[in-house]
Amino acid sequence: MTPRHTAPRRIALLAALAACTLLAPAASAQRLTVAAAADLRFALDDLAKQFRAEHPKIDLAITYGSSGNFFAQIQNGAPFDVFLSADIDYPRKLAAAGLAAKDSVFPYAVGRIVVWVPAASPLDPATLGIRALEAPSVRHIAIANPQHAPYGRAAEAALRSLGVYDRISPKLVLGENIAQAFEFVQSGAAEVGVVALSLARAPAARGNGRYWEVPQDAYPKIEQGGVILSRAPAAPAAQFRAFLLSEPARRILKEYGFAVPE
């Protein structure tokens, strides 16, 4: 005769097996950690949504910040799998140092900079161009820190080549990265900024500001590149790289103002 407590035990066992089945896909997901330049914050958010939909078994985790800071952190052992830099020289240096395979460096975009003001600003960058920075109402001009942010170096180079740097340098306020410099202008901490076109075209900024695109011959080419680091899980990293170089991903990058390599 079957003991009375057998049925409850069987029910509990079936429940436990069902729970394990439900948890199995999450447990088998491979984590891929990405260090990404701050100018990618909105474009990569859109790209990540599509990548996650296509690769549900890859747990994609993205951290945004300054390319130069990430470069230093990775040299010191920071646990990233993929590095998307705003300056391709950083990935090349990591590969040369043996922290990534040399053939894993890839260009993914070319960035551009703009002079951006909030919608409420009396300034019209489209009319004034670089002279908007010299307007009497401008007391603070935000750029990324040139010491470790490629977009900051591009901004400083443009200000020098266009002949305004010496006159406006006392007004400069430096963001830790280009996203923070953009936030300075959005928040009113600066009246104007020299920022990434990709941020000016972000959904949160569309209709909330105006910009003038700085001529590309006024600053060195912002060639952005990525690299798969030595610690990365091979298959997920390769899939992520292939996705970034795919035509659908390129279309999204172009929507944010990036030029993409052929």
C-alpha positions, -999 to 999 in steps of 0.1 A, spaced: 0 0 0 14 35 -10 22 57 21 0 88 24 30 112 22 42 98 -12 18 121 -32 29 154 -16 66 144 -20 59 136 -57 42 170 -61 71 188 -45 96 169 -67 77 179 -99 76 215 -87 113 215 -81 120 201 -116 97 227 -132 116 255 -114 149 241 -126 136 240 -161 125 276 -159 158 287 -145 180 268 -169 181 294 -198 192 321 -174 218 299 -157 233 289 -191 235 325 -204 271 337 -210 279 371 -196 297 396 -220 310 428 -203 316 458 -226 334 490 -218 321 516 -242 330 552 -250 305 577 -236 296 591 -270 279 557 -277 255 559 -247 223 563 -268 233 546 -300 246 515 -282 216 513 -261 195 509 -293 220 485 -307 220 465 -275 182 460 -276 185 445 -310 215 423 -301 198 410 -270 167 401 -290 188 382 -315 211 366 -288 190 359 -257 216 335 -243 242 363 -241 240 384 -209 252 418 -223 264 442 -197 276 477 -208 295 503 -189 300 538 -204 329 562 -197 360 579 -209 381 558 -234 413 569 -218 401 559 -183 390 525 -197 423 520 -214 441 525 -181 417 503 -162 421 475 -187 458 477 -184 454 473 -147 432 442 -150 397 455 -152 374 426 -160 360 437 -194 356 414 -224 351 440 -252 364 476 -254 346 501 -277 369 531 -278 364 566 -293 400 564 -303 411 533 -322 447 538 -310 437 526 -275 426 491 -288 457 489 -309 479 496 -279 461 469 -259 466 444 -287 503 453 -289 507 448 -252 493 413 -255 460 421 -237 440 412 -269 446 394 -301 461 417 -328 436 405 -354 406 414 -330 410 452 -334 382 466 -357 371 501 -367 333 506 -362 326 543 -367 339 578 -373 327 605 -349 319 641 -354 316 671 -331 291 700 -329 286 732 -311 253 726 -291 230 748 -271 197 741 -254 165 751 -271 159 780 -247 193 796 -256 192 829 -274 222 818 -294 218 804 -330 248 782 -337 237 776 -373 242 813 -379 271 821 -356 291 789 -360 322 789 -338 316 825 -329 287 814 -307 314 805 -281 324 842 -279 290 856 -273 289 879 -242 262 857 -226 284 827 -227 303 822 -194 309 785 -195 317 762 -224 317 725 -218 340 700 -235 353 666 -224 386 665 -207 413 663 -234 436 644 -211 417 612 -215 387 618 -237 392 616 -275 362 640 -281 379 665 -257 411 663 -278 391 668 -309 372 698 -294 405 715 -282 421 709 -317 391 725 -334 391 755 -311 427 760 -318 425 756 -356 395 779 -358 414 806 -339 392 810 -308 410 789 -282 431 816 -266 401 839 -262 376 813 -248 399 790 -228 391 807 -195 355 797 -200 361 760 -205 346 735 -181 358 699 -185 336 669 -182 350 635 -172 338 622 -206 317 636 -235 284 625 -220 291 645 -188 301 675 -209 268 673 -227 250 670 -194 267 702 -182 249 721 -211 216 703 -206 216 712 -169 225 748 -174 259 745 -158 273 756 -192 256 778 -218 272 759 -247 292 728 -254 314 713 -281 301 677 -279 295 646 -300 270 647 -328 258 613 -316 246 628 -284 230 658 -301 210 634 -322 199 612 -293 161 610 -287 164 629 -254 181 658 -272 161 660 -304 139 691 -302 156 702 -270 186 719 -286 203 733 -317 237 727 -331 263 736 -357 285 709 -370 322 717 -367 340 713 -401 357 680 -401 390 694 -414 392 715 -382 402 685 -360 419 651 -364 396 623 -376 378 606 -347 383 570 -358 366 548 -333 376 512 -328 369 481 -308 388 451 -296 381 417 -281 402 413 -250 420 381 -241 397 372 -212 366 373 -233 344 343 -240 352 336 -276 318 329 -292 297 357 -275 325 383 -282 327 372 -319 289 374 -322 289 409 -307 316 421 -330 299 406 -361 266 423 -350 283 457 -347 297 454 -382 264 442 -397 244 464 -420 215 468 -395 239 481 -368 255 504 -393 222 519 -401 216 527 -364 250 542 -361 244 564 -391 211 576 -376 232 590 -347 255 608 -370 284 584 -372 302 577 -404 309 540 -408 339 523 -424 333 505 -457 
